[in-house]
Amino acid sequence: MNFGIIIQARLGSTRLPRKILKEFHDGKTLLETVINNLQNVSDAKIIVATSINPNNDELESFLKERDITVYRGSEDDVLSRFIGAAQTNGINGIVRICSDNPFLDWHGVAALIEKAKTTDADYIGYRINNTPSIKTHFGFWGEYVTLDALKRVAATTDEKPAHEHVTIHIYTHPEEYKCEWIECPAYLQGRNDIRLTVDNAEDFENAQEVYKTLIEANPNFGLEDVVRYIDEHTVLRDSMRQMIEKNQK
């Protein structure tokens, strides 16, 4: 199995356009912050999968200038984009990442790959509160899927959600696909008041505040440090709760 990390990215966000190329910390953009974090994972090629929409030309140039592999595919059929990105780069075991999650736990990405080496699962995801983490607002975890499973989805359904959300058809059809789960840490189970995925300007500012404070105190901070900081700052936590209520998934 050849493993790769495919980061889903585009500049056409409606709520915060170009957010992934906005400076996030220490002269680095949000996207660079995510990529630098993922470079801690060994033996997995990193690919940014964006669309052929001309508004992503700037993103392609930005990535190529930094020697980061980029693949361009369909704007709306993200499933086909991921299949193309994997096939073009010789990858058949994929960790899917969203580009707007600066607090993604790279240890969790490495754990997905290690688990994938010992199982024939089509899909491996993190689960919190009996919910796939991809459907939450935490922004801490990725998900693993095989190229074969993605091809099966493409060949068997034309449903829009399956082609737009890449993995949703797989983990909602466990009778057709072998799905395995990793339970998220116990100290986060029961929590639904943390939002560190970046979707709008307030999310961006909240994430910046947490990241700047933590990384300057400890460049190797972990998820427990993030949770502790949020719990100690009630105004921040209240802002996150309001954003979660407004943006229910």
ABEGO torsion letter per residue (X at the ends): XBBBBBBBBBAABAABBGAAABBABGGBBAAAAAAAAAAABBGBBBBBBBBABAAAAAAAAAAAAAGBBBBBBBAABAAAAAAAAAAAAGBABBBBBBAABAABBAAAAAAAAAAAAABABABBBBBBGGBBAAABAAGABBBBBBAAAAAAAAAABABAAAAAAGAAAAAABAAABBBBBBBBBAAABGBAABBABBABAAAAAAAAAAAAAAAAABAABBAAAAAAAAAABAAAAAAAAAAAAAABX
